[in-house]
Amino acid sequence: MTNSLVLKNLRIIDPSRNLDETGTIIVENGVILAAGKSTQGAPKGAEVKDCSGLVAVPGLVDARVFVGEPGGEYRETIESASRAAAAGGVTSIITMPDTDPVIDDIALVQFVQKTARDKALVNVYPAAALTKHLDGEEMTEFGLLREAGAVCFTNGRRPVHDTLVLRRAMTYAREFGAVISLETRDKYLGADGVMNEGLLASWLGLSGVPREAEIIPLERDLRIAGLTKGAYHAAKISLPESAEAIATARKRGANVTCGISINHLTLNENDIGEYRTFFKLSPPLRGEDDRVAMVQALADGTIDIIVSSHDPQDVDTKRLPFADAADGAIGLETMLAAALRLYHSGEVPLMRLIDALSTRPAQIFGLDAGTLKPGAKADITLIDLDEPWLFGKDAIGSRSKNTPFENARFTGRAVQTYVAGKLVHSI
């Protein structure tokens, strides 16, 4: 008894094969048998769906997702994050180790995996802490954590300030074929800053974070990546100078990649308006010229991937004066729809956009995802590129509601999400 599915009359976009054509996808027992215009026929007894007008892409991969479990389940659980992911067309998420306790030993990696197997709708890949308790001082057991299933090592929201620790970490990670993923934020520059340093911050009477607070630690990290020959990923950059530094490091032969949050591609510091704390992020939202430059860096491939940087915060940490509110916003449900704004505006081709949302993150972190080639796991997102919709508060599936896109009008969304051939979301 087979479990077969045929999706017909789709526009199929698969960046892993540079494929953009109208055709059919055949799935059997959770695996793609064929996907393309030359695909014919159907397995006996297969469920056949006419998907005219829809676009099929590899299930999206979100490489930076913060959850509350364990320790902060009131903000988000693995189960609730997976529901939000499925609603946004995301079939694989990499969870950050910023939990209580921190994901810094084998038992906790296994806890995340078991919870995901039991409760999650999508694939959940744990990232392990780079240093014990995320303190930035003592490295964790990379080999054992990697063997247990950790897909990369990161210090989560916290940068690593000790360059010797970072050099050792990159060296050890290289031996295990692992990626080091870090945020770049200087410990002292703009330590009390709450938004982008500039004229608007002065008008609002808020302390600013200078650009150099991101650029200086990034350039340091890139030099250490070149020194160690390790795989380094800058988790969230927000400035054109940072993109230039990445490009320069690559020319020197460093094995470096970078990501950007969807917020920094589609929002700018003016969205803060009258102290709207859902727009208080790290790094802070930048000026419009910076945003435009980052969109161009994404389009030309300097920026590898887009992440949601999904970071649930409850009312106790967000309904505060702007300077006192916690950083972070949810984003699993809106990452695709917000990204499609860049396609509709003509700024980023759809192939490059899907590559940044699916294929490239799967490649960087070595995940079984990001492709529709025959033999691959049938993680598929079906998109209606032209459907208008409103993201109202009542529609939020995440346990936390701190979205910068509340009541935003979008064009295009995920209408069906399949994980291993199983329908996990449909509208």
C-alpha positions in Angstrom: 0.0 0.0 0.0 1.7 3.2 -1.2 1.1 6.7 -0.2 1.2 8.6 -3.5 0.5 12.2 -4.4 0.5 14.0 -7.8 0.5 17.7 -8.1 -0.3 18.8 -11.6 -0.1 22.0 -13.7 2.3 23.8 -11.3 5.0 26.3 -12.0 8.0 24.5 -10.5 10.9 26.6 -9.2 13.8 24.6 -8.0 17.0 26.6 -7.5 19.1 23.5 -6.8 18.6 22.6 -10.5 18.1 26.1 -11.8 14.7 24.9 -12.9 11.7 27.1 -13.7 9.0 25.4 -15.7 5.4 24.3 -15.7 4.9 20.6 -14.9 4.0 17.9 -12.4 5.4 16.6 -9.1 4.9 13.0 -8.2 5.4 11.9 -4.6 5.5 8.4 -3.3 6.0 7.4 0.4 7.3 10.8 1.3 9.9 11.0 -1.5 9.8 12.9 -4.8 9.8 10.5 -7.8 9.7 13.2 -10.4 9.3 17.0 -10.8 9.3 18.8 -14.1 7.5 19.4 -17.4 8.4 15.9 -18.8 6.8 14.1 -15.9 4.0 11.9 -17.1 1.5 9.4 -15.5 0.7 8.7 -11.9 1.2 5.8 -9.5 -1.9 3.6 -9.2 -4.2 4.9 -6.5 -2.4 8.2 -6.2 -4.2 11.4 -5.0 -4.2 13.8 -7.9 -4.5 17.6 -7.4 -4.8 20.2 -10.1 -2.7 23.1 -8.9 -3.1 25.5 -11.8 -2.0 29.0 -10.9 0.3 27.9 -8.0 4.0 27.8 -7.7 5.8 24.9 -6.2 9.1 25.5 -4.4 11.3 23.4 -2.1 10.0 23.8 1.5 11.5 26.9 3.1 14.4 26.6 5.5 14.6 29.1 8.4 18.1 29.0 9.9 17.5 31.3 12.9 14.5 30.4 15.1 14.3 31.1 18.8 11.9 29.1 20.8 11.1 29.1 24.5 11.2 25.4 25.1 12.7 24.3 27.5 12.1 26.9 30.2 10.1 29.6 28.4 7.2 27.7 27.0 4.8 30.6 27.7 6.6 32.4 24.9 6.8 29.6 22.4 7.0 25.8 22.3 8.6 23.6 19.7 5.0 22.5 18.8 3.6 26.1 18.4 6.7 27.2 16.5 6.2 24.3 14.1 2.6 25.3 13.5 3.7 28.9 12.7 6.4 27.6 10.4 4.0 25.4 8.5 1.6 28.3 8.1 4.5 30.3 6.6 5.6 27.6 4.1 8.6 26.8 6.3 9.3 23.0 6.4 12.6 23.0 8.3 13.8 25.2 11.2 17.1 25.5 13.0 16.4 26.3 16.7 18.8 28.4 18.7 20.3 27.3 22.0 19.0 30.3 24.0 16.8 28.3 26.3 16.7 27.6 30.0 18.7 25.4 30.4 20.9 26.3 27.5 21.3 23.6 24.8 24.9 22.9 25.6 25.0 19.2 26.2 23.9 16.0 24.5 20.8 15.3 26.6 19.4 18.7 25.7 20.0 18.2 22.0 18.2 14.9 22.3 15.4 16.6 24.2 14.8 19.0 21.3 14.9 16.1 18.8 12.5 13.9 20.8 10.1 16.8 21.4 10.1 17.6 17.7 9.5 14.0 16.7 6.6 13.8 19.1 4.9 17.1 18.5 6.3 19.2 15.6 4.7 19.5 12.2 8.0 20.4 10.5 11.6 19.3 10.6 13.4 20.7 13.6 17.2 20.9 13.7 18.9 22.0 16.9 21.8 24.3 17.0 24.1 23.8 20.0 25.7 26.4 22.1 29.2 27.3 21.1 30.2 28.0 24.7 28.8 26.6 28.0 25.9 28.5 29.3 26.5 30.9 26.3 29.0 32.7 28.6 31.6 33.0 25.8 34.4 31.5 27.9 34.5 27.6 27.8 33.8 25.7 24.6 31.2 23.0 24.6 31.9 19.4 23.4 31.7 19.9 19.7 32.3 16.3 18.6 29.7 14.8 20.9 27.1 17.5 20.2 27.7 17.1 16.5 27.3 13.4 16.7 24.1 13.8 18.7 22.6 15.9 15.9 23.6 19.5 16.4 23.7 21.1 12.9 25.8 24.1 13.8 27.3 26.0 16.8 26.2 29.4 17.8 26.2 31.7 20.9 22.6 32.7 20.0 21.8 36.3 20.8 25.2 36.7 22.5 28.4 37.6 20.6 31.7 35.9 21.5 34.1 38.7 22.7 37.1 36.6 23.4 39.1 36.2 20.2 41.2 33.3 21.5 38.0 31.3 22.4 36.6 32.1 18.9 39.9 31.0 17.2 39.8 27.7 19.1 36.1 27.2 18.4 36.5 27.7 14.6 39.5 25.4 14.5 37.7 22.6 16.4 34.5 23.1 14.4 36.5 22.8 11.1 37.7 19.3 12.2 34.0 18.2 12.6 32.8 19.9 9.4 30.6 22.2 11.4 29.6 25.8 10.8 30.1 28.5 13.4 27.2 31.0 13.3 27.5 34.3 15.2 25.8 37.6 15.7 28.2 40.5 15.4 27.7 43.2 18.1 30.4 45.0 19.9 30.3 44.7 23.7 31.0 48.3 24.4 30.1 50.4 21.3 26.5 51.4 21.6 26.0 49.1 24.6 23.2 51.3 25.8 21.8 52.0 22.3 18.3 51.0 21.4 18.0 52.0 17.8 20.1 53.0 14.8 22.4 56.0 15.6 21.4 59.0 13.6 19.1 62.0 13.2 15.9 60.0 13.9 17.3 58.6 17.1 18.1 62.2 18.2 14.6 63.4 17.3 13.1 60.6 19.3 15.4 61.2 22.2 16.7 57.6 22.1 20.3 56.4 22.4 21.8 55.1 19.2 23.9 52.1 18.1 26.7 53.2 15.7 27.3 51.2 12.5 30.8 50.3 13.7 29.2 48.2 16.5 28.4 45.7 13.8 31.2 46.2 11.3 34.2 46.0 13.7 33.3 42.6 15.3 32.3 41.2 11.9 35.7 42.1 10.4 37.4 40.5 13.3 35.4 37.3 12.9 36.2 37.2 9.2 39.9 37.5 9.8 39.7 34.7 12.3 37.8 32.6 9.8 40.5 33.2 7.3 43.2 32.3 9.9 41.6 29.0 10.9 40.1 28.0 7.5 36.9 27.3 9.4 33.3 27.7 8.1 31.9 30.9 9.4 28.4 32.3 9.1 27.5 35.9 10.0 24.0 35.3 11.3 22.4 38.7 10.7 24.0 41.6 9.0 22.3 44.9 8.3 24.7 47.3 6.7 26.2 47.6 3.2 29.7 47.9 4.8 29.1 44.5 6.3 28.2 43.0 2.9 31.3 44.5 1.4 33.4 43.0 4.2 31.9 39.5 3.5 32.7 39.9 -0.3 36.3 41.0 0.5 36.8 38.1 2.9 35.7 35.7 0.2 38.2 37.2 -2.3 40.9 36.4 0.3 39.7 32.8 0.3 37.8 32.7 3.6 35.0 30.1 3.9 32.3 32.6 4.9 28.6 33.1 4.4 26.0 35.5 5.8 22.3 35.9 6.4 19.9 38.8 6.9 16.6 39.0 8.7 13.5 39.6 6.6 12.9 42.7 8.8 16.0 44.4 7.6 15.1 43.8 3.9 11.5 45.2 4.2 11.5 47.7 7.1 13.5 50.7 8.1 14.0 52.9 11.1 11.1 55.1 10.2 8.8 52.2 11.0 9.5 52.7 14.6 7.2 55.7 14.4 6.1 56.8 17.9 8.1 54.3 19.9 6.6 51.1 18.6 8.4 48.4 20.5 7.6 45.6 18.0 10.2 47.3 15.8 12.9 47.2 18.4 15.3 44.6 17.0 18.9 43.6 17.1 20.6 44.7 15.0 18.4 47.8 14.9 16.4 48.7 11.9 18.6 50.9 9.6 18.0 53.8 7.2 16.2 53.4 3.9 19.4 53.7 1.9 20.9 50.8 3.9 17.8 48.7 3.3 17.9 49.3 -0.4 21.6 48.4 -0.5 21.0 45.2 1.4 18.3 44.2 -1.0 20.8 44.6 -3.9 23.4 42.6 -1.9 20.8 39.8 -1.6 20.0 40.0 -5.3 23.6 39.7 -6.4 24.3 36.8 -4.0 26.6 38.6 -1.6 24.0 37.9 1.1 23.4 34.1 1.1 20.2 33.6 3.0 17.1 35.2 4.5 16.0 34.3 8.0 13.0 35.2 10.0 15.0 35.6 13.2 11.8 34.5 14.9 12.1 35.7 18.5 8.9 35.5 20.6 8.5 38.0 23.4 5.5 38.4 25.6 3.7 41.5 26.7 5.8 41.8 29.9 8.9 42.4 27.8 7.4 44.3 24.9 4.7 46.5 26.4 7.3 48.8 28.0 8.9 52.1 27.2 10.9 51.7 24.0 14.3 51.8 25.7 13.3 49.2 28.2 11.6 46.7 25.8 13.3 43.5 24.8 14.7 43.1 21.3 13.0 40.7 18.9 10.0 39.9 16.7 8.2 36.8 15.6 8.5 36.1 11.9 7.9 32.5 10.8 4.5 33.2 9.4 5.4 36.4 7.5 8.9 35.7 6.2 7.7 34.4 2.8 5.0 37.0 2.3 7.3 39.9 3.3 10.0 38.5 1.0 7.6 38.4 -1.9 7.3 42.2 -1.7 10.9 42.2 -3.1 9.8 40.0 -6.0 6.7 42.1 -6.8 8.7 45.3 -6.7 11.1 43.8 -9.3 14.1 44.1 -6.9 14.9 40.4 -6.5 14.2 37.6 -9.1 12.0 34.8 -7.8 14.6 32.2 -8.3 17.2 34.1 -6.2 14.5 34.7 -3.5 13.6 31.0 -3.2 17.3 30.1 -3.2 17.9 32.4 -0.3 14.8 31.0 1.6 15.4 27.3 0.9 18.2 25.9 -1.2 21.1 28.0 0.1 20.4 27.6 3.9 20.1 23.8 3.4 23.5 23.8 1.6 25.2 25.9 4.2 24.1 23.9 7.2 24.1 20.5 5.5 20.4 19.8 5.8 18.3 17.2 3.8 16.2 20.0 2.3 16.1 22.7 -0.2 15.5 20.7 -3.4 12.8 19.2 -5.5 15.1 16.8 -7.4 14.0 13.1 -7.7 14.9 11.1 -4.7 14.7 14.1 -2.3 12.4 14.2 0.7 9.0 15.7 -0.4 9.2 19.0 1.5 7.1 21.2 -0.8 5.6 24.7 -0.4 2.8 25.7 -2.8 2.6 29.5 -3.2 -0.1 31.7 -4.7 2.0 34.7 -5.8 -0.9 37.0 -6.3 -3.3 36.4 -3.4 -3.9 39.5 -1.4 -4.3 39.0 2.3 -4.2 40.8 5.7 -2.0 39.6 8.5 -4.3 40.3 11.5 -3.5 39.6 15.1 -6.2 36.9 15.2 -4.4 35.0 12.5 -1.1 34.7 14.4 -0.3 31.1 15.3 2.7 31.8 17.4 2.1 31.9 21.2 3.6 35.4 21.2 2.2 38.3 19.1 5.1 40.6 18.8 5.0 41.0 15.0 6.2 44.1 13.2 3.7 43.2 10.4 0.5 43.4 12.4 -2.3 44.3 10.0 0.1 44.4 7.1 -1.2 43.9 3.6 0.6 41.3 1.6 0.4 39.9 -1.9 1.3 36.2 -2.1 1.4 33.5 0.5 1.9 29.8 1.1 -1.4 28.0 0.5 -0.2 24.4 1.1 2.8 23.1 2.9 4.0 19.4 2.7 6.5 17.8 4.9 7.7 14.4 3.6 4.6 14.3 1.4 2.2 15.0 4.2 0.0 18.0 4.1 0.7 20.0 7.3 -0.9 23.3 6.3 -3.6 24.4 3.9 -5.8 27.4 3.4 
